Amino acid sequence: MRRVGIFLVLIICTVPLGRAAYDLSKVDLGKIPIASKNKVDFARDIYPIFKEKCISCHGPEKQKGDYRIDTKDGAFKAGDNGFNIIPGHSDRTPIVLMVAGQIEEMLMPPPKKDPLTDEEIGLVRAWVDQGAVWPDGPIPEYVKKIEFVRDVRPIFEKSCTECHGVVKQAGGFRLDRKEDAMKGGTTYGVVIKPKNVAGSSLLLIAAGKDEDIAEPEKHKLAEKQVELLRRWIEQGAEWN
């Protein structure tokens, strides 16, 4: 029994990541966000992260490193870099080390793409530590709730309230207070209509495509920000 135990430890500590085992002594666990303490649900917490941050490079159209993460079989199959998910051991799981920046030559996502947040890395760690449970069959679509304080207000504060806030209200419109934002302005009219994406001209303005306003390009936001606003309005434009 003792020899078997030692053998298993050796297997775990020299997980192959391609031609050679990754040197775990180079991993600084203190720089990896701690695992979430909550019970993780794969469809709710993990697959949306994979879908947003990973599948474009490791999905049906492209499999960098001969690895894909959009299917259960693909995720747990060894790619060019070996096995990337080691259930129960987030501190030795390559995808955790990669997204946490602990394997410089295999950083995920690539430097020009949005990295995972500390919260997202914590969720992935917890999922792995809790057994990396991936249910069989199709993954149900989970619609992430867009929260105003976390997701929307930072967009308004960074890109909008300089001209539509306390000091200045261009077009008689301000976005720093709910009652004013939902009322609209003298020039723009009502631009936010909860659950009415087509009727919310804020999205057209934010996309830089409203030619009825001066300098439409000046109002243009990043595509990802416009998509967040679209989903926020679609879900009811709540100011929580």
N, C-alpha and C positions, 0 to 999 in steps of 0.2 A: 504493500500500500504506500509506503514511504517513497519508493522509487517512482511509482506512478504519479504521485503528487509533485515530485521534483520535475518530472518530465513535462507535466502540464504547465508548470510555472515557466519552464524554458520555452515552451511553445508560445505562451502569451507574451513573454518579454522580448521575443524576437520576431514579431509579426512582420511578414515580408511586405515591403512596399516597392516591389519591382525587383531589380537585380540584387539589391542588398537590403538587409533589415534596417529600419529606421532607428537611429541611435536615440533611445529614450532619455539618455543622460543630458541631451541638449534641450529637452522640453522644460520650460519654466512654467510649472503649474500655477504659480502665483500670478501669472499674466493672463490666465484663462478665466473668463467669467465663471462664477460658481454656478452649479446646477440649480435649476429652479426647484423649490421645495414642494411644488404642487404636483398632483397626479396629472400626468400628461396624456392627452388624447391625440392620437396620431392624426386623424382627419381634421380636427379643430386646430391643433397647435403646430404640427410638424409639416404635414404635406403642403400647406400654404406657403411655408418658408421655402421648401424645395421648389415649389412651382414658380415662385417669384425670383429666387436668387440662384437656382442651380440648373433647372431643366433646360434653359436655353443652350447650355454647353454640354449637358449630360442627359439628353432626352431623346425623343424619337428621330429628330432631324440631325443631331450632332452628338457624338459620344467621344469627347476628348479623353484620351487615356484609355480608350475602349471601355468606358464606364458610363452607365446610365442610372439615373436615380428616380425615374418616373414610374418604374414598376418594381414590385417586390423582388422578383427574380433578378432583375438587373442590379438593384441596390446591394443585394447580399452576395452577388457573384464577384469573384476577383477580377479586377481589370488589370491594366498594364502596371499599376502601382500596388497590386496585391489586394487583400481584403480591406475595405474602407470602413466597415462597421463591425465593431466587436461588442456584442451585447453584454451589458453589465460592467463595461470598462470604458467610460468616456475619456479617462485620462490616457488611454492607449489607442483610442479610436481615431484613425487618420482624418476622417472628415471633420472631426472636432478640432484636431490640431491644425488642420489647414485653414478652417474658417477663423480660427483664433490667431492666425499669423505665426504659428510655431514651426511651420515648414516653409521657409521662404521660397524655395524653388517650386513649391506646389501650392501657392496661395490661392484660396478660393473665397469668394469669386475673384477673378483677375483684378488687378489694381484699378482699372478704368471703370469697373462696375461698382455698384453700391455694396459695401460690405454688410455682413450680418451685424445687427445691433447686439449689445451685451445681453439684452433680454432674450433675443432669438438664440444666441449661442447657449445661454443657460437652459433654454427649453430643449434644444437638441441634446445637450449633455444629460439632462434629466431623462429624456426619452431613451437614450442609450443605457444609462444606469438602471432604468426600470425594466430593461430587457429588450429594448428596441422592437417593441411589438408592432407589427405591420399586418393588419387584418387581411385575410384573403378576399378576393373579389374586387369589384370597382370601388374606388374611394369616393364617398359622397361629397358633393361640392359643398364647401363651407364658405359662407359669405361673412367676411370679417367686418365687424361693426366699426364704422368710422367714428372716432370720438373727436368732438370739436376741440377740446383743450389740447389733446395730444397731436392730432393730425392737421386740423384746419387753421386754428388760431395762429400757429407759427408761420403759415403761408401768408395770412393777412398782415401780420406784424412785420414780416420781412419785406414784402413786396407791394403792399397796398395802403397801409395806414399813413404813410408819409404824405400822400395826397388825399386820402379819405379817412382822416382820423381827427384827433382833438384840435390840432393846430390849423389844419386845412381841410376843406370839404369840397373838392373839385366836383362840379356838377351837382352841388347840393347833396352829395352822397358821402356817407361815412360807414366804415366797416369795423369800427372798434366797439360798437354797442349793438346788441341784438335788435332792439326796437328800431333803431335807425337803419340798420342793414336790411331788415325785412320790409321796411317801409319804402325803401328805394330813394331815388334822388329826383331833382327837378329835370335833369337832362336825361338820365338813364331810365327813369321810371323804376318799376319793380323788376329787379334782376334776379332775385332768388325766389323760386316758387317750389316749396317742398314737394318732393315726389313727382315733380314735373320737369324732367331734364330738358325736354325739347323747348319748354317755355321759359327756361332760366337763361336769360341772355348773359349772365355772369360768365358762363362757360365759353360763349362765343368771344366775349371780351378777353377772358384769360387765355384763350388760344391765339389771340392776336388777329382775329378774323372779322371783327366788327368794323366794317369800313364806314359806318355812320358816325364814328367818333374820331377825334383828332389823334393822329399818331397811333394807329392800332397796334403797331409792332412794339410800342413802348409798354403796352399792357400785357405783352405775351409772357406767359409763365412756362416753366418746363412741362413737358408732356406728362410726366409722372404727377406733378402737382395738379394739373388740370383733371387728370383721372381721379385723384383723391377728391377734388371738389365735386366731380360728377357723381361719384359714389355717395358722397355725403348728402347731396341734394336728393339723389334717388332714394336714400334711406330715410328722408324726412327733414334734412337740414336742421337737426337738433343742436341747440347750444347748451351742452351739458357742462 
